[in-house]
Amino acid sequence: MKTKFFISVLAVLLSIASLVAQNSSKTVRVKGVVTDAKGLPIKKAHVFIDSLKTGVRTNKRGEYKLRIPYEAKVLSIYAEDIGVQSAMYTGEEIINFSFPQNVEVITESELSKLGYIFDVEVFRNIGKKSYSEYNDIFQIIREKFSGVRIEGTSIYVRGVIDLQGNQTPLFIVDGNYVNSISNINPDELKSIELLKGEDTALYGARGAAGVFIISLN
């Protein structure tokens, strides 16, 4: 069992270099359920991507949900009183974990010695780069998000549509609804995220064609 565990850890550590080297801003949505040997949900288990702590934990139903870098290689679940389980990521949208009966319990200190990093900011900063190198926000969106069509200063999200047949997304800048983002200077941009599908439920019909969440410095 220990041999398999250390092989898994080695794969995780090797993948860090690949993930950082790619330095990509593209992410994908992954979710799943974590259960013990009896099929019962494991709550408050930590989610790691390529040995980096994400800050995401399972809820009381053992569920987790997060967005991960497109180039991620290994997803791991760590429960303090149970142990750690890892799975290779090959593009799945759903990855469930079931801990076996006699999994080896390991402490955070031991995981750290094996190369797991518990500083959440390390994961959050992967792929980030200065936006000041871009000419305008439309160039940023064109590079950062797939399935988006830009015509002049108009943005359309492919594959989503509102009740009026509109493909124009909703723009929210620092918590405020705006009609246009053409005046945003890339130097001012802190973060930008595109929500689609069920992730836009909070915004009702207004967000049916997608929602851009933008934060400025």
C-alpha positions as CSV (number, residue, x, y, z in Angstrom):
1,M,0.0,0.0,0.0
2,K,2.8,2.4,0.9
3,T,4.5,1.7,-2.5
4,K,1.4,2.7,-4.4
5,F,1.0,5.8,-2.2
6,F,4.5,7.0,-2.9
7,I,4.2,6.3,-6.6
8,S,1.1,8.5,-6.6
9,V,2.9,11.2,-4.7
10,L,5.8,11.1,-7.2
11,A,3.3,11.6,-10.1
12,V,1.8,14.6,-8.3
13,L,5.2,16.2,-7.7
14,L,6.3,15.7,-11.3
15,S,3.2,17.3,-12.5
16,I,3.8,20.6,-10.7
17,A,6.6,21.6,-13.0
18,S,4.4,20.9,-16.0
19,L,1.5,22.9,-14.6
20,V,3.6,26.0,-13.7
21,A,5.5,25.8,-17.0
22,Q,2.2,26.0,-19.0
23,N,1.2,29.1,-17.2
24,S,-2.2,29.0,-18.8
25,S,-5.2,31.0,-17.6
26,K,-7.8,28.6,-19.0
27,T,-9.8,26.6,-16.4
28,V,-12.3,23.8,-16.4
29,R,-15.1,23.0,-14.0
30,V,-14.8,19.7,-12.0
31,K,-17.0,18.3,-9.3
32,G,-17.6,15.0,-7.5
33,V,-18.5,13.2,-4.3
34,V,-16.2,11.8,-1.7
35,T,-17.3,8.8,0.4
36,D,-15.7,6.3,2.9
37,A,-15.6,2.5,2.6
38,K,-19.2,2.3,3.7
39,G,-20.4,4.7,1.1
40,L,-21.0,7.5,3.6
41,P,-20.1,11.1,2.6
42,I,-16.8,12.5,3.9
43,K,-17.2,16.2,4.8
44,K,-14.5,18.9,5.2
45,A,-12.0,16.9,3.1
46,H,-9.4,19.1,1.4
47,V,-9.1,19.2,-2.4
48,F,-5.6,19.4,-3.9
49,I,-4.6,20.0,-7.5
50,D,-1.2,18.8,-8.4
51,S,-0.2,18.7,-4.7
52,L,-1.4,22.3,-4.2
53,K,-4.1,23.0,-1.7
54,T,-7.0,24.8,-3.4
55,G,-8.9,26.0,-0.4
56,V,-12.0,24.0,-1.4
57,R,-13.4,21.4,1.0
58,T,-16.2,18.9,0.7
59,N,-19.6,19.8,2.1
60,K,-21.8,17.8,4.5
61,R,-22.9,15.6,1.5
62,G,-19.3,14.9,0.6
63,E,-19.6,17.1,-2.5
64,Y,-16.9,19.4,-3.9
65,K,-16.9,21.7,-6.9
66,L,-14.2,23.9,-8.3
67,R,-12.5,25.3,-11.4
68,I,-9.0,23.9,-12.1
69,P,-6.2,24.7,-14.6
70,Y,-6.8,23.0,-18.0
71,E,-3.3,21.4,-17.8
72,A,-3.9,19.9,-14.3
73,K,-2.6,16.3,-14.0
74,V,-3.6,15.0,-10.6
75,L,-6.6,15.7,-8.3
76,S,-6.2,14.6,-4.6
77,I,-8.6,14.4,-1.6
78,Y,-7.2,14.6,1.9
79,A,-9.2,13.9,5.0
80,E,-7.2,14.4,8.2
81,D,-8.6,11.3,10.0
82,I,-8.8,9.1,7.0
83,G,-5.9,9.7,4.6
84,V,-5.3,10.8,1.0
85,Q,-6.5,9.5,-2.3
86,S,-5.4,10.7,-5.8
87,A,-6.8,10.4,-9.3
88,M,-5.2,11.3,-12.6
89,Y,-7.1,14.0,-14.4
90,T,-7.8,13.4,-18.1
91,G,-10.5,16.0,-18.8
92,E,-13.4,14.5,-16.8
93,E,-16.1,16.9,-15.5
94,I,-17.0,14.5,-12.6
95,I,-14.4,12.7,-10.5
96,N,-15.7,10.7,-7.5
97,F,-13.6,9.3,-4.7
98,S,-14.2,6.3,-2.5
99,F,-11.8,5.7,0.3
100,P,-11.0,2.0,1.0
101,Q,-11.3,0.4,4.4
102,N,-7.7,0.4,5.4
103,V,-6.2,3.5,3.8
104,E,-3.1,4.7,5.5
105,V,-3.7,7.7,7.7
106,I,-1.2,10.5,7.2
107,T,-0.8,13.9,8.9
108,E,-0.5,17.3,7.3
109,S,3.1,17.5,8.4
110,E,3.9,14.2,6.7
111,L,2.2,15.3,3.5
112,S,4.2,18.5,3.6
113,K,7.4,16.6,3.8
114,L,6.3,14.6,0.7
115,G,5.9,17.8,-1.2
116,Y,2.2,18.8,-0.7
117,I,1.9,22.5,-0.4
118,F,-0.7,23.9,2.0
119,D,-0.4,27.6,1.1
120,V,-3.6,28.3,-0.8
121,E,-2.1,31.4,-2.5
122,V,0.4,29.2,-4.4
123,F,-2.5,27.5,-6.2
124,R,-4.5,30.7,-6.7
125,N,-1.6,32.5,-8.3
126,I,-0.9,29.8,-10.9
127,G,-1.3,31.1,-14.4
128,K,-1.7,34.7,-13.4
129,K,0.1,37.3,-15.4
130,S,0.0,41.1,-15.7
131,Y,-2.8,42.3,-18.0
132,S,-0.9,45.5,-18.7
133,E,0.7,43.8,-21.8
134,Y,-2.6,43.7,-23.6
135,N,-3.9,46.5,-25.8
136,D,-7.5,46.3,-24.5
137,I,-9.9,44.1,-22.5
138,F,-11.3,42.5,-25.7
139,Q,-7.8,41.1,-26.5
140,I,-7.8,39.6,-23.0
141,I,-11.2,38.0,-23.4
142,R,-10.3,36.7,-26.8
143,E,-7.2,34.9,-25.4
144,K,-8.6,33.9,-22.0
145,F,-12.0,32.4,-23.0
146,S,-12.9,29.9,-25.7
147,G,-16.4,30.0,-27.3
148,V,-16.6,33.8,-27.2
149,R,-17.1,35.9,-30.4
150,I,-16.1,39.5,-30.4
151,E,-17.3,42.0,-33.1
152,G,-16.0,45.4,-32.5
153,T,-16.9,46.2,-28.9
154,S,-19.7,43.6,-28.8
155,I,-19.2,40.3,-27.1
156,Y,-21.2,37.1,-27.7
157,V,-20.9,33.8,-25.9
158,R,-21.5,30.8,-28.1
159,G,-23.7,28.0,-26.9
160,V,-25.8,30.1,-24.5
161,I,-28.9,32.3,-25.2
162,D,-31.5,34.1,-23.1
163,L,-35.3,34.1,-23.5
164,Q,-35.2,36.8,-26.0
165,G,-32.7,35.0,-28.2
166,N,-29.9,37.2,-27.1
167,Q,-26.3,36.0,-26.9
168,T,-25.0,39.2,-25.2
169,P,-23.6,38.4,-21.7
170,L,-24.2,40.3,-18.5
171,F,-21.3,42.4,-17.3
172,I,-20.6,43.0,-13.6
173,V,-17.7,45.2,-12.7
174,D,-16.8,45.5,-9.0
175,G,-20.3,44.4,-8.1
176,N,-22.1,46.8,-10.4
177,Y,-24.1,46.0,-13.6
178,V,-22.7,47.9,-16.6
179,N,-23.7,48.0,-20.2
180,S,-20.2,48.2,-21.7
181,I,-16.7,47.3,-20.6
182,S,-14.9,49.0,-23.5
183,N,-13.5,51.7,-21.3
184,I,-11.7,49.4,-18.9
185,N,-7.9,49.8,-19.1
186,P,-6.0,46.5,-18.9
187,D,-3.7,48.1,-16.3
188,E,-6.8,48.4,-14.0
189,L,-7.9,44.8,-14.3
190,K,-7.4,42.6,-11.3
191,S,-9.5,39.5,-12.4
192,I,-12.1,38.4,-15.0
193,E,-14.3,35.3,-15.0
194,L,-17.0,34.0,-17.3
195,L,-19.9,32.1,-15.8
196,K,-22.2,30.0,-18.0
197,G,-25.0,27.4,-17.5
198,E,-26.1,26.6,-14.0
199,D,-23.3,28.9,-12.6
200,T,-25.4,31.9,-13.7
201,A,-28.6,30.8,-11.7
202,L,-28.0,33.6,-9.2
203,Y,-28.5,36.2,-11.9
204,G,-31.8,34.8,-13.2
205,A,-32.9,35.5,-16.8
206,R,-30.5,38.4,-17.0
207,G,-27.5,36.0,-16.9
208,A,-28.9,33.4,-19.2
209,A,-26.5,34.4,-22.0
210,G,-23.5,34.3,-19.7
211,V,-22.0,36.6,-17.0
212,F,-18.7,38.3,-16.9
213,I,-17.5,39.0,-13.4
214,I,-14.8,41.7,-13.4
215,S,-12.7,43.1,-10.6
216,L,-10.5,46.2,-10.9
217,N,-7.5,47.2,-8.9
